[in-house]
Amino acid sequence: MIDNYEQAIALVDKMEAYLPIPIRGTPELIEILQNKGHNVPTNYIFEVEKVLYGGDEGGILCAIKEYTDKNLLITSLTHLRIADDHPLAREIKDYQHKRCMQLARADGKMGKAKRLAKKTKPKKGFWQTGKLTRED
């Protein structure tokens, strides 16, 4: 079992109360969108419109507006980055960390799981600059 079902559902419920949630994509998500022909800036702020639980295989899934605002894209919460000042930031980051560790263990990548376990300090980055503002 990858996720603790009760904890995942509790987080989904909490996230639904905060919709829409401003969020950034990981470099991998941005690359996928760019390969689809969208000129998405790396610091683009998406909005999570809907949250659901996809079981152990999918984890917590988020429907986000694509850069064009014409379509919704569904992606795993692990491919998104939330601002440090969001009320659910700590819970979301904890979920992402635990899920990545469990997936690494399930794939037999114990070295990766150990490296992930050592990451306890939050890194300084573009989220520590203050409140989110959408740059169109």
BELFENLIN-V571854 format. One line per field, one symbol per residue. ss: DSSP state (H for helix, E for strand, C for the rest). phi: phi as a letter, one per 20 degrees, with the letter a starting at -180 (. if undefined). A space follows every 50 residues. Layout:
ss=???
phi=???
//
This chain:
ss=CCCCHHHHHHHHHHHHHCCCEEEEECHHHHHHHHHCCCCCCCCCEEEEEE EEECHHHHCEEEEEECCCCCCEEEEEHHHEEECCCCCCHHHHHHHHHHHH HHHHHHCCCHHHHHHHHHCCCCCCCHHHHCCCCCCC
phi=.edegffffffgfffffdffdfbdefgffffffffeneeeffdfdecfeb cbddmffdmfdcedffgemecdddbfgfecceffefgdgffffffgffff ffffffemdffffffffffdefeeafeeepffcede
//
